[in-house]
Amino acid sequence: SSRARFNGGSQTLGGSGTVVFNGAGTQALMAGANNMTLTIDSGITIRGGNNLNSTFSGAVIGYNSSFGGGTNTSIVNLGTIIADGGASTFLQINPNGGTFTNSGSIGAQGGSGLTVTGLTGVLGTASASGTGSALALSGANYANSGVLNLPAGTTLTLGGTWSNTGTINATSATVNLGGTFTVASVGVLNRTGGSVNITGTLTNTDTTLTLNATSGDWRLAGGT
């Protein structure tokens, strides 16, 4: 196990360089004090992960329940966060009741998964590539305002309260629409093959969800 801890106030991981989660268990880049802000500067890349998809023994940015850390923290990304530890590995961003804001880029590749909680504001640049790669996003009132491409074999899971004011292009990919959303929230979702699953709550009052040959079928998979 290993950790780097930032304590109190407003802290910045600055300069230029790379932080690597090397596959070992229980690793953390910690926001260590309540209500603090941790900024990941534009010259920083955080990458890797491990095969333990939990906040206790996993690879975590923010709060790791094994090491502890702060509650209600703000994590601001201006750099690059990429889960790329290999197939069935994971990297997590956990502000522990606070917020994560992305003004840089986030992604998953090579069969890895990136799990983000507390996402708020505009999603920014996000990507997934390689069979088995997955983005799992959750937060409050966040929006995809750009173009999010999901190539074959990738998965996007949306949770919390979200909207798509940009475009999601899914090609032989899986899109899980979780959390709470409306028909308008879905926005432009271009799908070729793959699957779209409603795993959350679709509020469809006085609106019509139109499914046709272009959209394909949507599956009710534990949602309402």
HELIX and SHEET records of a PDB file:
HELIX    1   1 VAL A  183  VAL A  186  1                                   4    
SHEET    1   A10 SER A   2  PHE A   6  0                                        
SHEET    2   A10 GLN A  27  ALA A  31  1                                        
SHEET    3   A10 ALA A  59  GLY A  62  1                                        
SHEET    4   A10 PHE A  90  ASN A  94  1                                        
SHEET    5   A10 GLY A 113  VAL A 122  1                                        
SHEET    6   A10 ALA A 134  ASN A 144  1                                        
SHEET    7   A10 THR A 155  ASN A 164  1                                        
SHEET    8   A10 THR A 174  LEU A 177  1                                        
SHEET    9   A10 SER A 195  ILE A 198  1                                        
SHEET   10   A10 TRP A 218  LEU A 220  1                                        
SHEET    1   B 4 SER A  10  LEU A  13  0                                        
SHEET    2   B 4 THR A  37  ILE A  40  1                                        
SHEET    3   B 4 SER A  74  ASN A  77  1                                        
SHEET    4   B 4 THR A  99  ASN A 102  1                                        
SHEET    1   C 5 GLY A  17  ASN A  22  0                                        
SHEET    2   C 5 ILE A  44  GLY A  49  1                                        
SHEET    3   C 5 THR A  80  ALA A  83  1                                        
SHEET    4   C 5 SER A 105  GLN A 109  1                                        
SHEET    5   C 5 THR A 125  SER A 129  1                                        
SHEET    1   D 3 VAL A 147  LEU A 150  0                                        
SHEET    2   D 3 THR A 167  THR A 171  1                                        
SHEET    3   D 3 VAL A 188  THR A 192  1                                        
SHEET    1   E 2 THR A 180  THR A 182  0                                        
SHEET    2   E 2 THR A 201  THR A 203  1                                        
END                                                                             
